[in-house]
Amino acid sequence: MAYTVISRPSCLWCDKAIDLLYEEGIDYDKIDITLDPWVRTLLIKAEFTTVPQVFDHNGIHIGGYEELAQHINNLDIYQ
């Protein structure tokens, strides 16, 4: 299973999150909120006001880029 990155075009932090997952060899799916209004509605309902929003392979919300970097750092500690 893959991580999920909810992003938008021309978003530096979205690109950094995707690059980090790629560099770590973690599979991911990217969802563009400009192409999927349903996802944008869900983000608003969940009170997420920024992108990226990253979820792990179990659907657990990680957060944005900084939280993802910390999450990956914690994974490295335990491996």
N, C-alpha and C positions, 0 to 999 in steps of 0.2 A: 504494500500500500504506500501511497505517496503523501507528502505534506501538501497543503493547499495554501497558495498565496493569493489573496484578493488584492488586486492592484488597479492602477489606471495608467494610461500612457503618459510619458514624460515625467515620471515620478522617480526622482533620484533614489529615495529610500526603498522603493519597490524594486528597482533595478539592483540595488545593493543586496537586498534580501535574496533575490533570485540568484545573483552571482555567488553569494555565500553558500546557498544550498548546493549549487552546481559544483563549487570548489570542494565541498565536503562529500560529494558523491551521493547526496540525498535526493531521491526522486521527488519531484514536485509537479503539481498541476497549478497552472496560473489561470485565474479568473479575472477578466477585465470588467470592472463595474460599468464602464461606458457601453459595453455590449450586452450587458445582462441587467436590466432594470430590477428584476426580482432580487438579485443579490444586493443591489444598492438599497432596496427597501429593507431587507433583512439587517444590513449594517446599521441603518437608521434606527430600526426597532431595538437593536441591541445596544444602541447608544455609542457605537464606534464612529468617531468623527474623522479619523485619519486612515490612510492606507500607507503601507501595506498592513493587512491583518493576516497573520499566519496561524495555521492550525496544523497540529501534528498528524501523524498517520492514523491516530485513534480519534481524530476530530476534536481534540482538546485545544482550546484557544491558547496560543503562546503569546501573541501580542504583535508589536511592530518589529522593526529591524533590530533595535537594541536588545529587546527581549529574546529575539531569535538568536542573536550572537551569544548571549548568556546561556541560553538553552543548549546550544551546540557545545559551548565550552563545558557545561556540566556533563553532557554526554561523553565528551573526551576524557573527563576525569574518571568516569566509571568503566571505561573500556580498557 
